[in-house]
């Protein structure tokens, strides 16, 4: 098991949210060994039925044990009424809870008690390059992603089969079983389109036309992917928040292996192919997003696309530090033309740092633009 960067504070109850397969149960088993803590696994159908039909059984189970300090409940969205009992136990017995979940949408939609600040919120993602350490291989991650299970599979055939199973049984079926969408057919057709749009500016009307639904349905589909931790939105940057909200966002699926399985590029392993540049950009965006969350940096991420055709991959706003305009290039030889957008927009944003995140072996500076190897850029940010 890889050492995870995330560090839930054990002074307080907490939620641990994340997509299936990101390692939530493994992490909590390390923090709270099953032989010395009370565990309730709601993925087990019998256990789910037991606690869904009689939530007060949780109090009875706790009362029957001596000196219960922590209770772990896995996949709490399976029995959301338990949260009322959790609330009561936190207040009454001073018991602390570690609660995992893979669907905030189901909890919110059902009006579940989200404990009103009595439980901190943590999010778990696929493995980062820092967590993989010496096992990290950029080409492998760009092809297969970094879900923990992938690391334990020996062959490409096994990896392909795992990712196909993940897509077919979890993304397509479990989301439907959780009744997060009403009509299965357009949602199943939507998923490959979402994968193809990963890292691109969204045009909801165009996607809606392709699916034969209205644009509000497409917006709901993307919200479902966000609420199940299967993707993130990158808004357009504007100094006016009101105007920013009127602009289209970019969307990034949470894992490159899952994305490439959905858009059927998983068999393409040529590192010089045209898909490498967009994949590298998505890898950097996802790494920065994950690490900012884990390290509680509270960065705000966005992108810039002007009517004149200038585009900047990332705007990084950092509390107490200068904001950054960053271009992401997969090349190991950044040329002057790669930096033109940065240099042009840098004149409009003199207070911003300018950075090109790339695969050059050593750092250098071109005017105001710092050209940095990606590992160094991430570490510095």
Steps between C-alpha positions, in 0.01 A plus 500: 500500500630843410532767767228754428558873536153570630499546876152498655502668838421238764395760755155509343252287308544523125364409159734341248350545155635363173416289197490124536841342474702796629593314819268644764447171684869411485599838640255474789602140570852633547383783727240294688587127501189284474594282796495793743229730362134463410458469121170506312531414130189612314627348174399168654132457398396337828665774705344769284153348545552464873590864559277653232187342644599563862745795534470498882683166492819708472446638853427149627818365340711776656336455840577128495873567473721648768704816447421569135710795386471472120234351274575454128200492264589412142289652215262698722284605202364143495311572826475881533254484791788371711637853506227609741617228739865598441410858592336382823794276593755776439304731731400243761778243539789702362566224247697600191416379150694448179243495220587411141285582202510496121187705432437835663215541252295221651553642849405853394203393292361290783527789744750306711636647821853608402581568867525880469873532559521220755698298248789634295506426126789326322522385137706209367617476138703255291868481589720804437857488370621589850318201650628262234857613569757275332220300335382805304528473122351786300427291189326237711283757678412677174379168363353314796425773753579454867216321675667290773377166358688568173829487690442137596428370149788345309393509135340741256217253444420498873509880512267530202257250649501677837430840343225358278339340804531825693331695222226246433408391852563818697461798272220365284311270736548613859421863423177373346432269795545794736223668298712807434365510143152411376573395142781252451542527124612864458719482810686195367551685171610811691795335677723449191421859395603625845827310458560652156429848644736455795735800506292695246263795527146367534222583259194359674266578211716310254524195729124516559437493125722194463312321779151612403431660839481859625805688627377498862511119495861512380583747776345259751710213362820698555381592852451129571860430398617779732283382790631144466862624485539379143600839363577863575393824335755767411319835469601783269698773675359851520568772752124534539350190662163578344647509149710190570184302574362587156795339321533133407709273722744224416444152637761244606423134568660389825730228359681470167458122476125528547486782248695307237284192554185704446629674186659177370858623475631261768683281245702794362833484679716710264644777721550723194135476392282810476312408815806537724485882522138514626563207734804668652300820552225304675756317713648830624160656569385193696826479697483865604133472593557187712809630678344839574208320665717253694735771629213741579646772277157631396619589150243615245549365146357637175597553136502793256368501142464840333279594206821568309602135526752519785476217749681431827473151645498596868447799720607415854386735775689440824402657834770742610715443191515640147261329258647298214427475130621155391532336160542122493714350224590133469809579295857469627599795279283806556522743208431873492163450331388284793535804726329768292160476665660522843710799406209683335256447788776563751498864387137525610574332833822657629437373853491134385794262488544333160590133484539235230467148648673253270739206468822694451773355724599825675346839579562817302345844451378668181410860578245479781416137425657231715534174307496220759520120498157384612624334819671822608197711408263285705737489797543877493128570464 
